[in-house]
Amino acid sequence: MRISRAVLAAACVSLFTLSACGSTPEDQDSSNYQGAYLYGTDGNMANEFGALFKEQTGLLDGMKGTLPLTELNQSFTSRLNAVWPGLKDYLFAAETYDAMMISALAAQQAGTTEPTKIAQYVNGVTSGEIVCRTFESCVALAQDGKSIAYRGITVRHGFTEAGEPSTTTYGTVHFSSSNQLDNGKTEFLGTGDEHAASGKKPPRPVKGGKSDTPLKFGGLLPQTGALSYTTPPMAAAAKLAVTEINAVGGVLGKKVEWVDGNDGTDPNVAKATIAQHAAAGVHILIGPGASGVALGSLPEAVKNGMIMFSPCNTSASLTTVDDKGLYFRTAPSDILQARAIADVILRDGDRKVAIIAHSGNYGTNLAKDVVKELVKAGLSEIDVQTHIYQITDDGSVKDPAELAKIAGDIVPTKPDGVLVIGYSESAEVIKALSTAGADIRH
């Protein structure tokens, strides 16, 4: 059940005389300090992240966080495991699958594989007149020139004018004593506004569209770098989508194709891959992984007239980026995630929060948005402190000594909660906190 920030703030005020909600650290008896809750976000709340703590058994026990997550049905997860045995996570798998399906349906309605024309139909595919839930049923309607509203795994309402979800579902997930996620504790929280969906009608669908050129998807997923651990579920979903699209005849009378590609969690690697995909005739890029990589490489995609459709970019900056109408995402803006993680922190009753974020676009902007949400809910700006650590182009920690200093500055302040925003490199942040003697509340 969701507890609103307004209710929590009001509760804090009403109990002020009894529980000293607004007390300062000096007012608190340090002997009663029980330690800090540990929080994360979509960049580090995954089993593959927990695997980075093999030498620190139980260190993540009790860590909780948010990520875009829809309650997946068994049919979908079984199909994923069939094409990719041994998956440890499903992070952004559903978003990848939906990005592929929406793109394919938009191409069918456009009657062409020309990306700039396909882009004109993407939002409309999610907000048309006839609701359909599988590619087979949707493509049949599209071939008949009908206006469709695709409702797949994650898509519940239409896209906004900016080409992103108007509503989404977040999961609140928890690590167990084995440093792995405890699925039995996962909670789901709906957020967003369905009225924000675009009301702009796309061009009239082309009935019975055919093409001599197969629709080509190009992978732009983080096979290397700080987000590499997130790739398997997305790659599995892309493979499943291609299989299921082609099983019912493909798009425009041709089977779709997938060209593998790496974004390296690095804008320079991503730009090189985009150039290779352009030479190979790719029409639609699936990825990249990191928001900063998207912002750095999008101009290359635009220059080549290619659609960039990411299943996992969340930076709010991408809502207003100059994309010439060619950028889309099934992942929601971090403005929505900031509200979700703020709710989690407030539900724990935290009054003093330390935020540690990496210097990339994702880390700095999400940290700012979380601060805004916490202050809006009634926490003092003084009691919400942000610390930024520098990362390299590929997402690695630039200076381990900087993490030690940050941890050393935080531990004596005895925060109620510590939010860590980053990718796989943020494991080093948590280890630095532990080395500095942080009391992590389990």
C-alpha positions in Angstrom: 0.0 0.0 0.0 1.3 3.4 -0.9 1.6 6.1 1.9 1.7 9.5 0.4 4.5 12.0 1.3 1.9 14.5 2.4 0.5 12.1 4.9 3.9 11.2 6.3 4.9 14.9 6.6 1.7 15.6 8.4 2.2 12.7 10.7 5.7 14.0 11.5 4.2 17.4 12.4 1.4 16.1 14.5 3.8 13.9 16.5 6.4 16.7 16.9 5.9 17.1 20.6 6.0 13.4 21.3 8.7 12.1 19.0 10.7 15.2 18.1 10.5 14.8 14.3 12.3 18.0 13.7 15.1 17.4 16.2 18.7 18.1 15.3 21.5 15.5 15.7 22.6 17.3 18.9 19.2 16.7 20.4 19.4 12.9 19.9 21.0 10.5 22.3 23.8 9.0 20.3 23.6 5.9 22.5 20.1 5.2 20.9 21.5 5.3 17.4 20.5 2.1 15.6 22.4 2.6 12.4 21.5 3.7 8.9 19.1 2.1 6.5 20.8 1.5 3.1 18.9 2.4 -0.1 19.6 2.0 -3.8 17.9 2.6 -7.2 17.6 0.9 -10.5 21.3 1.1 -11.2 22.3 -1.2 -8.4 19.2 -3.1 -7.1 19.9 -6.4 -8.9 21.1 -9.9 -8.1 24.2 -9.4 -10.3 25.0 -6.3 -8.2 24.8 -8.4 -5.0 27.2 -10.9 -6.5 29.9 -8.2 -6.3 29.9 -8.7 -2.5 31.3 -12.3 -2.3 33.7 -11.3 0.5 31.1 -9.3 2.4 28.5 -11.9 3.4 25.3 -10.2 4.5 26.5 -6.6 4.0 23.5 -5.8 1.8 21.0 -7.5 4.1 18.0 -5.2 4.4 19.1 -2.8 1.7 16.1 -1.7 -0.2 15.4 0.4 -3.3 13.3 1.1 -6.3 13.4 0.3 -10.0 11.0 0.4 -12.9 9.3 -3.0 -12.4 6.1 -4.5 -13.5 4.8 -7.7 -11.9 5.7 -10.2 -14.6 3.5 -13.1 -15.4 4.9 -16.6 -15.5 4.3 -16.9 -19.2 6.7 -14.1 -20.0 9.4 -15.2 -17.6 9.2 -18.8 -18.9 9.5 -17.6 -22.5 12.6 -15.5 -21.5 14.2 -18.4 -19.8 13.6 -20.6 -22.8 15.6 -18.4 -25.1 18.2 -17.5 -22.4 18.6 -20.2 -19.8 20.2 -19.2 -16.4 18.9 -15.6 -16.2 19.5 -14.2 -12.7 17.5 -11.0 -13.1 14.7 -9.6 -15.3 15.8 -6.0 -15.0 14.5 -4.0 -17.9 13.6 -7.2 -19.8 9.9 -6.3 -20.2 10.8 -2.7 -21.2 13.1 -4.1 -23.9 10.5 -6.5 -25.2 7.9 -3.6 -25.4 10.4 -1.3 -27.1 10.9 -3.9 -29.8 7.1 -4.6 -30.3 6.2 -0.9 -30.4 8.9 -0.2 -33.0 7.8 -3.1 -35.2 4.1 -2.1 -35.0 5.0 1.5 -35.8 6.9 0.3 -38.9 4.0 -1.8 -40.0 1.6 1.2 -39.7 4.1 3.4 -41.5 4.3 1.0 -44.3 8.1 1.5 -44.6 11.4 0.8 -42.8 12.4 4.5 -43.1 13.2 5.5 -39.5 12.0 9.1 -39.8 8.6 7.9 -41.0 8.4 5.1 -38.4 9.0 7.6 -35.7 5.8 9.5 -36.6 3.8 6.4 -35.6 5.6 5.3 -32.3 3.5 7.3 -29.9 0.3 6.6 -31.7 0.8 2.9 -31.5 0.4 3.2 -27.7 -2.6 5.5 -27.8 -4.9 4.5 -30.7 -8.5 3.4 -30.7 -8.4 -0.4 -30.5 -6.6 -2.0 -27.5 -4.5 -5.1 -28.3 -2.2 -7.1 -26.1 -0.1 -9.4 -28.2 2.1 -8.7 -31.3 0.1 -11.2 -33.3 -3.3 -9.5 -32.6 -1.8 -6.0 -32.9 0.0 -6.6 -36.2 -3.1 -8.0 -37.8 -5.0 -4.8 -36.9 -2.1 -2.7 -38.1 -2.0 -4.6 -41.5 -5.6 -3.8 -41.8 -5.0 -0.1 -41.3 -6.6 0.1 -37.9 -5.6 2.5 -35.1 -4.1 0.5 -32.3 -3.3 0.9 -28.6 -0.6 -1.6 -27.7 -0.8 -2.9 -24.2 2.1 -5.2 -23.7 4.1 -6.1 -20.6 4.8 -2.7 -19.2 2.7 -0.3 -21.3 -0.6 0.5 -19.5 -1.4 3.9 -21.0 -0.2 5.9 -24.0 3.2 7.6 -24.4 3.6 11.3 -23.8 4.4 13.7 -26.6 8.1 13.3 -25.6 7.9 9.5 -26.5 8.0 8.0 -23.0 5.6 6.3 -20.6 2.9 8.5 -19.1 2.5 6.0 -16.2 4.7 3.3 -14.8 5.0 0.7 -12.0 7.9 0.7 -9.6 9.0 -2.2 -7.6 10.4 -1.8 -4.0 12.9 -4.6 -3.7 15.0 -5.8 -0.8 18.3 -7.6 -0.4 18.5 -10.6 1.9 21.3 -11.9 4.1 22.7 -13.8 1.0 23.2 -10.4 -0.8 20.5 -11.5 -3.2 17.0 -10.0 -3.8 14.2 -11.5 -1.6 11.3 -11.7 -4.2 8.8 -12.4 -1.4 9.3 -8.8 -0.1 8.8 -7.0 -3.4 6.1 -4.4 -3.4 4.6 -2.7 -6.5 3.8 1.0 -6.7 1.9 2.7 -9.6 2.8 6.3 -10.4 2.5 8.8 -13.2 -0.5 10.4 -14.9 -2.4 8.8 -17.8 -3.8 12.2 -18.8 -0.2 13.1 -19.8 -0.4 10.7 -22.7 -0.2 12.4 -26.1 -3.4 13.3 -27.8 -1.8 14.0 -31.1 -3.0 11.7 -33.8 -0.3 10.0 -36.0 -0.6 10.0 -39.8 -3.2 7.6 -41.2 -1.9 4.0 -41.0 -0.9 2.4 -44.3 -3.1 -0.6 -45.0 -1.3 -3.8 -46.1 2.1 -2.2 -46.1 5.0 -4.3 -47.7 8.7 -3.7 -48.0 11.6 -5.1 -50.0 13.9 -4.3 -47.1 13.7 -6.2 -43.7 13.4 -4.1 -40.6 16.7 -4.1 -38.8 17.2 -3.6 -35.1 20.7 -2.8 -33.8 21.7 -3.6 -30.2 23.2 -0.8 -28.3 23.4 -2.5 -24.9 26.1 -2.3 -22.2 28.0 -5.5 -22.9 31.1 -4.0 -21.1 31.6 -1.2 -18.6 29.8 -0.4 -15.3 26.4 -1.5 -16.5 27.4 -4.8 -18.2 25.7 -6.8 -15.5 22.3 -5.5 -16.6 22.6 -6.7 -20.2 21.6 -10.4 -20.1 17.9 -9.8 -19.3 17.7 -7.1 -22.0 19.5 -9.2 -24.6 17.2 -12.1 -23.7 14.1 -10.0 -24.2 15.4 -8.7 -27.6 16.0 -12.3 -28.7 12.5 -13.3 -27.6 10.9 -10.3 -29.3 12.6 -11.1 -32.6 11.6 -14.8 -32.3 7.9 -13.9 -31.6 7.7 -11.2 -34.3 9.1 -13.5 -36.9 6.9 -16.4 -35.8 3.8 -14.6 -37.1 5.4 -13.4 -40.3 7.5 -10.4 -39.3 6.9 -6.9 -40.4 5.9 -5.6 -43.8 6.1 -9.1 -45.2 9.7 -9.6 -44.1 11.3 -11.2 -41.0 13.0 -8.7 -38.8 16.7 -8.9 -38.1 18.9 -8.2 -35.1 22.5 -6.9 -35.3 24.4 -7.2 -32.1 26.2 -4.2 -30.6 27.9 -2.8 -27.5 27.5 0.7 -26.0 30.4 0.0 -23.6 28.8 2.2 -20.9 30.8 4.8 -22.7 29.5 7.5 -25.2 32.6 7.1 -27.4 32.1 3.3 -27.7 28.4 3.9 -28.4 29.1 6.4 -31.1 31.4 4.0 -32.8 28.8 1.2 -32.6 26.1 3.5 -34.0 28.4 4.3 -37.0 28.8 0.5 -37.6 25.1 -0.1 -37.4 24.4 2.7 -39.8 26.8 1.1 -42.3 25.0 -2.2 -41.8 21.6 -0.6 -42.6 20.2 -0.7 -39.1 16.9 1.3 -38.7 16.2 1.1 -35.0 18.7 1.1 -32.1 17.7 -0.7 -28.9 19.6 1.1 -26.1 21.8 2.5 -24.8 22.0 1.5 -21.2 23.1 4.6 -19.4 21.3 8.0 -19.7 24.7 9.8 -20.0 25.6 7.5 -22.9 22.3 8.3 -24.6 22.9 12.0 -24.2 26.4 11.7 -25.6 25.6 9.4 -28.5 22.2 10.6 -29.6 23.6 13.2 -32.0 25.3 10.3 -33.9 22.0 8.5 -34.2 20.2 11.6 -35.4 22.9 12.4 -37.9 22.4 8.9 -39.4 18.6 9.3 -39.3 18.2 6.3 -36.9 15.6 5.8 -34.2 17.1 5.4 -30.7 14.7 3.5 -28.4 16.0 2.8 -24.9 14.5 0.3 -22.5 16.4 1.7 -19.5 17.4 5.4 -19.8 15.7 7.2 -17.0 17.3 10.7 -16.8 14.8 13.5 -16.8 17.1 15.5 -19.2 16.1 13.1 -22.0 12.5 14.4 -21.9 13.5 17.7 -23.5 16.6 16.7 -25.4 16.8 17.8 -29.0 16.2 14.5 -30.7 14.5 15.6 -34.0 11.7 13.2 -33.0 13.9 10.1 -33.1 14.4 9.3 -29.4 12.0 7.1 -27.4 12.1 5.1 -24.2 10.0 2.5 -22.4 11.7 3.4 -19.1 10.1 6.2 -17.1 11.7 9.5 -16.2 13.6 9.6 -12.9 11.3 12.4 -11.8 8.9 9.5 -11.1 11.6 7.3 -9.5 12.6 10.2 -7.2 9.1 10.2 -5.8 9.1 6.5 -5.4 12.4 6.3 -3.5 11.5 9.3 -1.4 8.3 7.5 -0.4 10.4 4.4 0.7 12.7 6.6 2.7 9.9 8.5 4.4 8.0 5.3 5.2 11.0 4.3 7.3 10.8 7.5 9.3 14.2 8.8 8.3 14.9 12.4 9.4 18.5 12.6 8.4 19.6 11.3 5.0 22.9 11.1 3.2 22.9 10.7 -0.6 26.0 9.4 -2.4 25.7 9.6 -6.2 28.1 9.2 -9.1 29.0 12.2 -11.3 27.2 11.0 -14.4 23.9 12.6 -15.6 21.9 9.8 -14.0 23.5 10.1 -10.6 23.6 13.9 -10.2 20.1 14.6 -11.6 18.4 11.8 -9.7 20.0 12.9 -6.5 18.7 16.5 -7.0 15.2 15.2 -7.7 15.2 13.0 -4.5 16.4 16.0 -2.5 13.5 18.1 -3.8 11.0 15.3 -3.0 12.3 14.9 0.6 12.4 18.6 1.3 8.9 19.0 -0.2 7.7 16.3 2.2 9.0 18.3 5.2 12.7 17.2 5.8 15.1 20.0 6.4 17.6 20.9 3.6 20.3 20.7 6.3 19.4 17.1 7.1 19.6 15.9 3.4 23.2 16.0 2.4 24.5 15.0 -1.1 27.9 13.7 -1.9 29.1 13.3 -5.5 32.0 11.0 -6.5 33.7 11.2 -9.9 33.5 8.4 -12.5 35.4 7.9 -15.8 33.8 7.7 -19.3 33.2 4.0 -18.9 31.6 4.4 -15.5 34.4 3.3 -13.2 35.3 5.0 -10.0 37.9 7.6 -10.8 39.5 7.9 -7.4 39.0 5.3 -4.6 40.4 7.7 -2.1 37.5 10.0 -2.8 35.1 7.3 -1.7 37.0 6.8 1.5 36.8 10.5 2.2 33.1 10.7 1.6 32.5 7.7 3.8 34.7 9.2 6.5 32.6 12.4 6.3 29.3 10.6 6.5 29.8 8.1 9.3 30.3 10.5 12.2 27.0 12.3 11.3 25.0 9.2 12.1 22.4 9.4 9.3 19.1 7.5 9.5 19.5 6.5 5.9 22.1 6.4 3.1 20.9 6.4 -0.5 23.5 5.2 -3.0 22.9 6.1 -6.7 25.2 4.5 -9.3 25.9 1.4 -11.3 28.1 -1.5 -10.5 30.9 0.8 -9.4 28.6 1.9 -6.5 29.5 -1.4 -4.8 32.8 0.3 -3.9 30.8 3.1 -2.2 29.0 0.6 0.1 32.3 -1.2 0.8 33.9 2.1 1.7 31.1 2.9 4.1 31.6 -0.5 5.8 35.4 0.0 6.0 34.8 3.4 7.6 32.8 1.8 10.3 29.3 2.7 9.2 26.5 1.1 11.2 24.3 -0.4 8.5 20.9 -1.3 9.8 19.9 -4.8 8.8 
